[in-house]
Amino acid sequence: MGDLMQADLQTVNSLCEALQITVAREGKTFRQDYIRGIPQHELYITDLDGFRGTEIILKPDTSIFGEDGFSCEILKEWVGNHKEWNHILKLFPI
């Protein structure tokens, strides 16, 4: 499962202008920021501040998707059709 998730995340990263990944586990928070797939710094590691889990914040690449980016309605529909993800996946359009 880990290799599949990594491959999926690499694909998503290649389609983003900006991507931020934060993982909280084992008492630590790990964060990495990317711009167009290129890491912007070494991995940030800090003590856990109460957050647990994984957070991914992304901005779709407008040179690929245009200025409209992703459709919030389509994403909400997809999440609604995958009930097993509802307790772990949250969408926050900006």
C-alpha positions in Angstrom: 0.0 0.0 0.0 2.8 2.4 0.8 4.4 2.2 -2.6 1.0 2.8 -4.3 0.4 5.8 -2.1 3.9 7.2 -2.9 3.3 6.7 -6.7 -0.1 8.5 -6.5 1.4 11.3 -4.5 4.3 11.7 -7.0 1.6 12.0 -9.8 -0.4 14.6 -7.8 2.9 16.5 -7.1 3.7 16.7 -10.8 0.3 18.2 -11.5 0.6 21.0 -8.9 2.0 24.5 -8.8 2.4 24.1 -5.1 2.0 21.1 -2.7 2.5 20.9 1.1 2.4 17.6 2.9 2.3 17.4 6.7 2.3 14.0 8.5 1.9 13.7 12.3 3.0 10.4 13.9 5.2 9.0 16.5 5.2 12.2 18.5 6.5 14.3 15.6 5.2 16.5 12.8 7.0 16.1 9.4 6.4 18.8 6.7 7.7 19.2 3.2 6.8 21.9 0.6 7.1 21.6 -3.1 6.8 24.0 -6.1 6.2 22.2 -9.4 7.5 19.0 -7.9 10.7 20.5 -6.5 11.3 20.3 -2.8 11.7 23.8 -1.3 13.6 22.9 1.8 14.8 20.0 3.9 12.1 18.0 5.8 10.8 20.1 8.7 10.5 18.0 11.8 8.9 19.4 15.0 7.3 18.1 18.1 3.7 17.0 17.7 1.2 19.8 18.6 -1.9 17.8 18.9 -2.6 17.3 15.2 -2.6 13.6 14.2 -2.8 12.2 10.6 -1.9 13.5 7.2 -2.7 16.9 5.6 -2.1 17.6 2.0 -2.6 21.2 0.7 -2.3 21.7 -3.1 -2.7 24.2 -5.8 -3.4 22.7 -9.3 -1.0 23.8 -12.0 -2.8 26.4 -14.0 -0.7 25.6 -17.1 -2.3 22.2 -17.1 -5.8 22.8 -15.7 -6.3 26.4 -16.6 -7.4 29.1 -14.3 -10.5 27.3 -13.1 -8.4 24.5 -11.4 -10.4 21.7 -9.9 -14.2 21.7 -9.6 -15.2 21.6 -5.9 -18.5 20.1 -6.9 -16.8 17.2 -8.7 -14.5 16.6 -5.8 -17.4 16.7 -3.3 -19.3 14.2 -5.5 -16.3 11.9 -5.6 -15.9 12.0 -1.8 -19.6 11.4 -1.4 -19.3 8.3 -3.6 -16.4 6.9 -1.5 -18.0 6.7 1.9 -15.0 4.8 3.3 -13.0 8.1 3.0 -15.6 10.4 4.6 -14.2 10.1 8.1 -10.6 10.9 7.0 -11.0 13.2 4.0 -12.0 16.8 4.3 -12.1 19.4 1.5 -11.4 23.1 2.2 -11.7 25.1 -1.1 -9.9 28.4 -1.2 
